[in-house]
Amino acid sequence: ASRFNKHPKGGIAFLEEHKLINANPPPDASEEELATYRAQGIASFLKNTPRLDKKLVGEFIAKPDNIEILRAFIGLFDFNEVPIAEAMREMLESFRLPGESQQIERITDTFAAKYFSTKPAEIQTQDAVHVLAFAIIMLNTDQHNPQVRKRMTFDDFKRNLRGVNDKSDFSLEFLQAIYDSIKKKEIIMPEEHVGQLGFDYAWKELLVRSKQTRPLMSCHTSEFDSHMFKLVWRPVVGAITTAFNAPDDDYIAEKIIAGFRDCATLATHFKQPEVFDFIVMSLAHSTGLADALNFPRQSNFPIVEVEGQNITVSALSVRFGTSVRSQMATVVLFTILNGNVNNLRESWGPVVDILQNLFLYSLLPGRMLQMADFLGGVSAIPLSVAKPSEAAPRLDGGLLSALSSYLLTPYGSSSDTLIEATPEEIEKTMCAVDCIAACHLEDLNEQIMGLEAETLYAALRTIQDAANKRTIYKVKQKQNEELPPASNATVRERTIQPLAYDAASVFLLEMMIGMASHARQYIQDVWPIIFDHISAILAQAQWFSILLVERTVVGLLKLCQIAADEPSLHDQLFVALDTLGGLPNE
């Protein structure tokens, strides 16, 4: 079907070459008989093969060179004792009627010959059938085209056919039956209708094809389940997604969640990660959390206490808490991710984007906001840091001592004016918090820390790419935009102004280090991915905030501890130590 739809003539030639069109001529057939068998084989293919473009079928059989195929095609219909209106309906629903008058003439003329051969009552000549066929096509258009304002009456229809039946008139009952049949039920031109008419046509096509199949064979086996799921998952997921966009209804919501979960379960069972990725990406887009957020991020959000819990009210929490559809998509997404995270391949991108945004707007659980210290203990990743005083004296102790000039609190100290949250914003934020709590992100985070090898590599590469975009790529962009200092510039003017502190870059770095720490058995393959990011930061340490550099150093030391148990990475330990030794003194 695909071959024919791309190029009808070439598609037919390809199918004949590979003997996919069943002609089966006898060995001693003449050239004329071979041509007849060929026409019958092609006609059977065009009439009985699903998913053919009906417009192309109509244009193909109506070509002058394909008149034998047209006759064979029309010859496949059984018009015995079938009223002419119903015979026309059956024929015209099998292909799209072409627009050229000569093509229509060939089709109606061939139909007339076939139909008249059944010796229909009332009709005296083949020409009468030909004229009737044209009249039925015109009546169908007149009665059902919305652009026609004045409809043809029965008297008009009768007048147009006066003297057609071998110079006599058709009986009133005969013409009335045709007129009423077309007026009450439109002849459906394939692929032109949607809704109930389209469904009725598709159902009729299915019934016709079911009569041509072999008898149903019942068997108790799961041999074909995987193939069946591979064929039907797209329309099934499409149907569930359509229901997802319907008005709110608790019953439908339960069915949607169950439907997505069942599809994800089947994708897992049949090892079809592309299905899982498709579902995850569709749902992630619907959450509104994976998109680039176009509102400014206030670094000092108002914090309110609700039932003994500190809640951060942000632009994202208010927007998310307002959208029931976004909350539902989020719950469904993380419901299917929990327990199935090892099936992710190409859809890690939106999942990482969602986690980043939830982190930046203080919606992640507390355990996911922590960074582990090198010598033990944990502290919260600060969303912001205070800039040290310009006149602050240099402290002894190197890099780690410089951190004393930063305020390392979960939200930091900021010069941003603290905006008071309204009761409505607090209520919407509570809806967002409750929704995120129902997603069990801490459980998901534990599963991410223990990924299987293939999924682990895919996840780390995605996180590395996201981290590079927030660090390495931004430095390159800044270097390209900044002009070199003048030859007479002062020392201060020559000093590099580092990028502003970006909490998400630390969050992503801690994710990678945490995943590596929990996957020591894969350190040989994990090392190149993470070390590539770490070495790029430390090679340009003066361009980044001190906190990011400090966390990068800690992360590298942790990796070195793990790599020390892997003999094949011992040479990399010297590379790592050399990287640390290359850090600038300041």
N, C-alpha and C positions, 0 to 999 in steps of 0.2 A: 504494500500500500504506500509506503514511504517513497519507494522508487518511482511509482506511477505519479504520485502527487508532485514530485520534483520535476519530472519530465515524462509526460505520458508516452510518447513514442519511444524514447530511449528506455523507459521503464519496462514497456512491453517486450522490447528486444532483449533486455537483460533477463527477464523472466523466462522467455522462450529459450534463450541460450543455456540457462541452467535448469531447463525442463521443469520449471515451477508452474507452468500453465499446462493443464492436462488436456492434450489433444487426442492421444492414443489412436492414431490412424492404423488401419491394417497394413501389413508389410507390402501387399501388392496394390496399394491404393494409387490411383492415377493422380496427375497434377491437380485436376479439377476437384477430386475428392479430398486431396490434401489441403487445398484452400478452404474447402467447406469445414473440415475437421478443425483447422486452425481458427477459423472464424467462430466456431462453436466454443472452442476452448477459451478464447479471449472474452467472448460474450459471457460465459459462465463466471469467469474471474471478475468481470466488471459488475455483474449483478449480485454476486454472492459474497464478495469480499468486504468485510467491514472496514471503516475508517478511510475509504477512498473519498477524495474530493468530488462531490456530486456535480459540481460545476464543470470540472475537467472531464468527468465521464460523459456529460451531455455534449460538450464540445467535441470530444473524441469520436463518439459514435455518429455524430452528424456531419463529419467531414466527407466529401465526395469519394475519397479513396477508401473509406471504411464502410461503404454501403452494405457489403456482405456481413460485416460485423454487426451493423445496425439491424439487419434482418434476423440474424441469429439471436441477437439480444431480445428483440421484440418477440421472437419465436419461443423464448423461454417462458412466456406468460401463458397461463391457461385461462382463456376468455370464454370458455363454453358456458352458455346460459348465464353469463354475467352481464348486467345492464351496462350500457355504453358509458354512462357517467362513472360507474364504479370501476370499469375497465380503464378509463382515462385516469382516474384517481390512482389506481394501482401502478400504472406505468409512470406517471409524472412524479410519483414519490420515490422512484428509484434513481432519478438523476435530475439535475437542474436544467430546465428547458433553456436552450441557447437564445440569444437575442436577435440573431439575424433571421430574416424572413425565409431565405432559402434553406437554412438549417431546419427551421420549424416545418417547412414544406416537406422535407425528406422524412422527418420523423412522423408527421401526421399521415403521409402517404403510405409509409411502411406499416403504421398502426392500422390504417384502413384495410390494407390487404390482409393482415393477420385477423382482424376482428370479423371481416366479412366472410372469411373462410369458415367461421363457426356457424354460418347461416342464421344470423339473428332475426328474430321476428320483427315485423314492421319495416325493416330496412330493405329496399329493393336493389340497390346498386352499391358498388364499392365507392363511387364518387359521393354518394349520399353519406357514407360513413366519414369520408374525408371532410366534407363540409360540416358535419355535426361535430367532429373533433375540434375544428377551428372555432365553431360557435361555443363549445363548452369552455375552451380556454379563454375566450373573450368574456363569457358570462362570469367565470370565476374571478377574473380581474375586476370586472365591473362591480360585482357584489361585495368584494372584500378589500379593495384598494381604498384606503382612507382619503386619497386625493380626489376620488370621484364623488362629486356632490349629488348629481342626479342619477339615481340607480335605474337600471333597465327593468321594466315591468315584464310580466309574463306575456302581455300582448306584444310588446316590442320584440321579445325573444321569438315568439311565434311568427311574427311578421318577417323577421330576418330569414326564416327557414321555409318560406312559402315556395312551393313548387320544386323543392330540392330533391324529394324522394322519387326519382325517375319521373319528373314533371308532375308529380302529385304531392299532396301535403301529408305530413305525419299526423297521426291521430292526436287529439287534444290530451288524452290520458298519457300517451307516450311522452309528449313534450312537457306536460305538467310534472311528471315524475322526474325528468332530468332537471327542470328548473328548481323544483323543491329540494332535490338532493344537493345541488351546488349551493343554493342559498342558505340552507341549514348548516352545511358542513363544508368548509373551504377545502379545496385541494391544496395540501401542504407542499410547498416547494422545499426540498431538503435544505437544511442549514439556514433557513430564513427566519425561523420562529424559535422563541424561547418560552419559558413558562409552561402552562398546561398543554398548549398545542405542541410545543417541542417535546415535552415528555410523552404525549400520546404517540407522536411519530416514532420516537426512539423505542417505545415499548412495542409498537407494531413491528418495527424492524427486528427486534429481539425475538418476537414470536415467530416471525417468518424464518429466521435463521435457525431457531430451535427445531423446526420441522425438518431441516436439512441435515441435522446431525445424526450420529449413530445413537442407538438406544443407550440410556443412562446405565452406567455400570457402577453399582454400589460396592465400595471397598473400604475396609477399615485400616487405613495407613496414613502416616504423616509425611509420606515421601514427597508430596507435591505442595505441602504447606508453605515452604519457603518461596517457591516459585509463584504461588498465588499471592502471597503478601507483597512480593516484589512488583507484581502487576497492578495491585489495587491500592497501595499505600498512598499514592499521590491524591487520587480522588477522595479517599477516605479522610485524609488530613485536611484536604480542601473543604470537605463538607463540615468537619468539626470546626474549622476556622470560620466558616460562614456562620455557623450557629453561635460562635463566640462573639460575633459582631451584632447579634440580635439583642432586643431589649432585655433588661435584667429579669431573670426568672431563676429562682432557687433550684427548681428541678432541672432546667436546662444547664445551669452552672455545674451541678453535680455530674451530669452526663458528659459535659465538655471535659471536666477534670479527669473523669474515668476514661474517656476516649483517648485523650492525649497520653495518659499513663499506660493504657493498654497498647497503644501504638509503639510507645517507647519500650515497653516490655518485650513486644514481639521483635522489634528491631534489635534488641539486645540478644534475644534467644536465637534469632536467625543470623546474627553477626552481620548486620547491615548498618554500619555506622553512618552512612550517608543519609539514612532516614532519620536517625537520631539528630544529626547535625541540622537537617532541614527543620525539624520540629523546634529545636532549641533556638535557631536563628529567627524563626517566625515569631516565637513567643518573646524573645529578647527585644525585638523591635517593638512589640506591642506594650512592653512595660514602660517605655519612655525613659528608662534608666540607662540604656546603653548608648544613647545619643549624646553628641557634644552639647553640653548645656549652654544656652545662650544668655543666661542671666549672670550678673557679677556675683562672685563668691565672697560674701562677707567673712572676714577671717576671725571676727569676734562675735559670733552669733549669740543672741540672747539665750540664756539657760534658765529654765523654770523647773521648779520641783513639783511633781505630780505624784501623789500617793507614795512619797518617800523616794521617788526616782527622779534623777536629774535628766531633763529632756532638753535637747538642743533644737531650737526652732529655726529652721533655715528655709530659703526659697524652695529648695528641692522637696523638703519634707512637707511643706504646705501644698505644693502642686501635686505631689504624689498622693497625699492624703485626700485630695479633692477628687481624684479620678478613680472611680470604682473599677473601671476596665483595666487600668494600669495595675491596680492592686491584685485583681483576679489573675491577670497574665503572669504577674510575679509569683504568686502562690503556685500556679500550675507549673511554671518553669522550674522552680526549686523543688517542687514535689517530685517531678520526674528526674531531676538531676540527682537527688539524694538516693544513693544506692546504685546509680547508673553512670556515675561520672567517668568511669573508665571507657565509656563508649564515645566520648567526645574526641573529635579529630579536628575538623576545620572550623568548628563553632566556638573555640576557646576565646576568640577575639571579643565578641559581645559579652561573654561571661566575665572576662577580666575588666572590660569597660564598666560593667555594672558594679563590680566590687570596688573599683576605683572611685566611682561617683558616690557610692554609699559611704565609703571611708571619708572622702573629702567633706561630706555633709553630715558627718557624725551619726550615721544610721547603722553602722556595723556593731555587732556585739563586742563587749569590752575585750574579750580574749583575742579578738582579731586585730586589735589596735596596739598590741604590745610588741616590743622589740627586746630580744634577749641580750643581756650584757655578756661580755666575753668571759668574765670571771664568775658568772652566776647571777641570778636575779633577773627581773624584767622591769621595764619601765614603759610608759605609754609613748607612742609616736606623737610628737607635737605637731599640731596642725599649723602652727606658726612659731617663729622665734623673734625675740626682740633684738634689734641691731645694737651692737656695743657702742659705747660712747667713742667719738672720734679721738678724744684726748686720753682714752684709757691707756695706762702703761702696759707694756708687754709683760706677761707673767712667765715665770720659769716653768718648765715642765713640758714644753712642746705642744703638740697637737691636742692631746686630751685636756691639757690645762686650759687651752683657749676656750673650751666649752663653758668655763665658768662665767664667761661674759654673755652667755645665752640663758634665757629663761626656759627651761625644759618642762613645761606643763602640758597637759593634753590640749589645751587651746591657746596657750601662749599669752603674752602681753602685747597688745596691739594698740596703735594710735587710732584705729577705726572707732567711730562713735558707736556705742552700744545702743541698738534700737530695741525698744520695748515691744514685746510680742503682744498681740491682741488676743482676746479669748477665742475668737474664731480660728486664728492661726494655731493656737495651742491645741484646739480640738482636732484640727486637720493633721497636725503633727502626731498626736496620739494615735490617730487612725493609721498613719504611716508606720509608727513604731510597732503597733500591734500586728500589722501585716508582715513586717520584716521578722518579728518574733515567731510568727507562724511558719516562716520559711526554714527554720532550724539551720541557720547558716553556720553555727558552730559545728554541727554534725558534718555539714558539707565540707567545712575547712579541714576537719580531721581526715576525711576521705581524700581530699586533694593532697594532703601531706603523705598519703600512702598509695599513690597512683602506681599502676603497672607501667612497665618500661615504655611501651609505644606511646601511651597516653601522656606519660610524664614528659617525654621529649617534646611532644606537640605542645603541651602546656608551657613548658619552660621557654620554648622558642617564641611563643606568643607573648609571654610576660616580658621576656628580654626585649622584644620589639617595642612593646608599650613603654618600657623603661627607657630605651634609647631615644624614643620620640620626645620624652620629657627631659632628657639630659644631653646626650651626645649631639643629637640633631639640632637642638636649640643653641648649643655652643657654636656649632658650625655656622648656623644662621647669623648669630651675633657677630662672629668673626668676619663674616662676609659683609655685614652691614656697617661695622665700625671702621672709621678711617684710621690709618696709622698715625701715631703722635708726631708732631712736628719736631724737627731736629733741635729746636731751642726749648722744647717742652720741659716743665719742671718734673721732679721725681714723682710728685703726686699725680700729675697729669699722665705720667707714663704707667702708673699703677693700674693693673687690670681690675675692672669692676665685675665681680662675679655675678652669676645668675642669682635671682632671688630664690630664697629657700622654697622648695616644692615638696610638700609632705607626701604627695603620691609617689614621688620617685623613691623615697625611703620605704614606703609601704610595699612597693613592687620588689625592691631589693630584698626586704625582709622575707617576702613570700618565696623568692627563689632560694635564699639561704635555708629557710625552714624546710622546703621540699627536698633540698639536697641532703640536709641533716637526717631526714627520715628515710632517705633512699641511698644509704651508704653502699649498698651492693651495686648500684648503678653509677658510682662516682666517676668511673673511667669515661663514660659517655656524657655525664652531666657536666663535668669539669669544663670542657671547651665552651659550652654554651654560656655558663655563668662567668667564667674567667674573662671571656671576650668583653663582657659589659664592664666588669670590675676594672680590668686593666685600662680600658678606654677612659674611665672616670679618673683613675689615679694618674694617668699620663697627663691629664689636663686639670689637676686638682685645684689650681689657683682660680679656675673658672666656676667652681661650685661652692655651695655653702659649706661651712666647716662641719656642720652636723652630718650632711650627706657623705662627706669625705671620711669622717670618723666612723660612720656606720659601714662604709665600704671597706675600710681597713679591718674592722671587726669581722665582717663577713668573709674577707679573704683569709684571715687567720683561722676561722672556723673550717673553711674548706681545706686549708692546709692540714689541719688536724685529721680530717677524714682521709685525705689523700695520702697521708703518711703510711696508712695501712695497705696501700695499693702500690706494689713495686713498680708497675709500669708508669706511675706518675711521679716517681722520685725526682726525675729531672725537672718536672714542672714546679716542684717546690723551690728549686733554686731560681727559676724564672719569677716566681711569686715574690720571693725575698728580694730579688733584684728590683722588682717593681716598687716594693715598699721603700727600698733604699734610695730610689729616684725621686721620692717626694721632696718638694721644695722646703728649705729650712724654715721659711716664714709660715 
